[in-house]
Amino acid sequence: MILDGKAVSEKRLEILKEEIEESGLYPRLATVIVGEDPASQMYVRMKHRACERVGIGSVGIELPADVTTERVLEAVTRLNNDPDINGILVQLPLPAGVDTTRVIEAVAPDKDVDGFHPYNLGRLFSGTPIFAPCTPQGIMTILDEYKIPTRGKRAVVVGRSIDVGRPMAALLLNADATVTICHSKTENLEDEMRRADILVSAVGKAKFVGPEMVKEGATVIDVGINQDEQGKLSGDVDFEAVKDRAGAITPVPGGVGPMTIATLMENTFRAAKLRTCDNSTVR
Ligand SMILES: NC(=O)c1ccc[n+]([C@@H]2O[C@H](COP(=O)([O-])OP(=O)(O)OC[C@H]3O[C@@H](n4cnc5c(N)ncnc54)[C@H](OP(=O)(O)O)[C@@H]3O)[C@@H](O)[C@H]2O)c1
């Protein structure tokens, strides 16, 4: 079974559009981009387009690559204090000269629609999430849409970043899976991976996952985005070699990627709903 993230995201965006219309709310997302990295610019453009599609207002703050950390913090603080803004997204990675941890920790937790603030990660790990990071939350939506059971299943997550691997493990744990997190220092990695009923690869290396690492019938979730010299996109999984062994698998492109943006829109609407007592957000 191919897990069609594009189709799921289209469906979720349509539902969200109706929910926003019916709510009478006008959620607003602010994006902050530092520098001119073309991939980051493209992601931010896609996020603004998705906002427009579902009825979320969006503003974009653009800062030069040589900006100081203090200047980025000022921009974030202004957005924190702006009652018309419900969600703040700082596009990562930030240039080397900017302190990413300080910037992430400056975002008000109730506007942290990316779910990277330690408060939100702590809530997620304590089993009481408010905002979970969009990519792993989007993966949970795919599993849910395709009715792939997690309870009691053995899940193996390869990668331990704060945007994907760690929150993915927490979400699967919250969904009653038995979770193992692997990384570059894991011993006997292939053995660990072969035990997985649900295998999530978030490594960033093309053809990292071959059929010999996949249990027959496993669900394989490919988070990786890798580009070859010709600009062709691929995931971490050797899709052609693995697809007949897996029970279900996400393609790249068209799997996890589209869900990330759809989830960002859902998180922004949730942020607006959580503030409904503030009349400034009501049309
Ligand atoms: N589809 C989407 O929307 C989306 C969103 C975010 C990211 N991504 C993609 O997902 C991939 C991962 O992103 P990320 O931000 O999590 O990357 P990251 O911060 O670079 O993390 C990569 C992880 O992979 C582990 N790793 C690297 N080589 C390994 C090996 N040989 N064996 C086992 N583990 C290994 C690293 O282990 P250590 O911790 O030990 O170094 C690290 O934990 C990238 O391709 C990224 O572009 C996609």
PDBQT file of the ligand as one rigid body, heavy atoms in Angstrom, charges set to zero:
ROOT
HETATM    1  N1  LIG A 301       9.506  15.786   4.722  1.00  0.00    +0.000 N 
HETATM    2  C1  LIG A 301       9.644  16.835   5.545  1.00  0.00    +0.000 C 
HETATM    3  O1  LIG A 301       8.756  17.638   5.693  1.00  0.00    +0.000 OA
HETATM    4  C2  LIG A 301      10.912  16.955   6.321  1.00  0.00    +0.000 A 
HETATM    5  C3  LIG A 301      10.968  17.752   7.456  1.00  0.00    +0.000 A 
HETATM    6  C4  LIG A 301      12.151  17.809   8.191  1.00  0.00    +0.000 A 
HETATM    7  C5  LIG A 301      13.258  17.095   7.750  1.00  0.00    +0.000 A 
HETATM    8  N2  LIG A 301      13.169  16.376   6.598  1.00  0.00    +0.000 N 
HETATM    9  C6  LIG A 301      14.302  15.590   6.098  1.00  0.00    +0.000 C 
HETATM   10  O2  LIG A 301      14.508  14.501   6.996  1.00  0.00    +0.000 OA
HETATM   11  C7  LIG A 301      15.898  14.196   7.083  1.00  0.00    +0.000 C 
HETATM   12  C8  LIG A 301      16.300  14.301   8.527  1.00  0.00    +0.000 C 
HETATM   13  O3  LIG A 301      16.086  15.614   8.987  1.00  0.00    +0.000 OA
HETATM   14  P1  LIG A 301      16.584  16.103  10.405  1.00  0.00    +0.000 P 
HETATM   15  O4  LIG A 301      16.303  17.541  10.503  1.00  0.00    +0.000 OA
HETATM   16  O5  LIG A 301      16.057  15.174  11.430  1.00  0.00    +0.000 OA
HETATM   17  O6  LIG A 301      18.171  15.868  10.199  1.00  0.00    +0.000 OA
HETATM   18  P2  LIG A 301      19.379  15.890  11.205  1.00  0.00    +0.000 P 
HETATM   19  O7  LIG A 301      19.161  16.879  12.277  1.00  0.00    +0.000 OA
HETATM   20  O8  LIG A 301      20.598  15.984  10.333  1.00  0.00    +0.000 OA
HETATM   21  O9  LIG A 301      19.338  14.437  11.874  1.00  0.00    +0.000 OA
HETATM   22  C9  LIG A 301      19.741  13.292  11.182  1.00  0.00    +0.000 C 
HETATM   23  C10 LIG A 301      19.762  12.138  12.149  1.00  0.00    +0.000 C 
HETATM   24  O10 LIG A 301      20.186  10.986  11.432  1.00  0.00    +0.000 OA
HETATM   25  C11 LIG A 301      21.146  10.296  12.208  1.00  0.00    +0.000 C 
HETATM   26  N3  LIG A 301      22.091   9.593  11.336  1.00  0.00    +0.000 N 
HETATM   27  C12 LIG A 301      22.951  10.112  10.442  1.00  0.00    +0.000 A 
HETATM   28  N4  LIG A 301      23.686   9.137   9.862  1.00  0.00    +0.000 NA
HETATM   29  C13 LIG A 301      23.258   7.978  10.405  1.00  0.00    +0.000 A 
HETATM   30  C14 LIG A 301      23.640   6.623  10.232  1.00  0.00    +0.000 A 
HETATM   31  N5  LIG A 301      24.584   6.270   9.364  1.00  0.00    +0.000 N 
HETATM   32  N6  LIG A 301      23.008   5.692  10.967  1.00  0.00    +0.000 NA
HETATM   33  C15 LIG A 301      22.045   6.027  11.843  1.00  0.00    +0.000 A 
HETATM   34  N7  LIG A 301      21.644   7.301  12.064  1.00  0.00    +0.000 NA
HETATM   35  C16 LIG A 301      22.252   8.262  11.350  1.00  0.00    +0.000 A 
HETATM   36  C17 LIG A 301      21.862  11.360  13.011  1.00  0.00    +0.000 C 
HETATM   37  O11 LIG A 301      22.440  10.765  14.145  1.00  0.00    +0.000 OA
HETATM   38  P3  LIG A 301      23.301  11.612  15.237  1.00  0.00    +0.000 P 
HETATM   39  O12 LIG A 301      22.292  12.337  16.062  1.00  0.00    +0.000 OA
HETATM   40  O13 LIG A 301      24.040  10.551  16.003  1.00  0.00    +0.000 OA
HETATM   41  O14 LIG A 301      24.185  12.520  14.461  1.00  0.00    +0.000 OA
HETATM   42  C18 LIG A 301      20.732  12.321  13.319  1.00  0.00    +0.000 C 
HETATM   43  O15 LIG A 301      20.088  12.002  14.530  1.00  0.00    +0.000 OA
HETATM   44  C19 LIG A 301      16.588  15.196   6.150  1.00  0.00    +0.000 C 
HETATM   45  O16 LIG A 301      16.741  14.599   4.885  1.00  0.00    +0.000 OA
HETATM   46  C20 LIG A 301      15.596  16.339   6.055  1.00  0.00    +0.000 C 
HETATM   47  O17 LIG A 301      15.724  17.068   4.848  1.00  0.00    +0.000 OA
HETATM   48  C21 LIG A 301      12.021  16.273   5.903  1.00  0.00    +0.000 A 
ENDROOT
TORSDOF 0
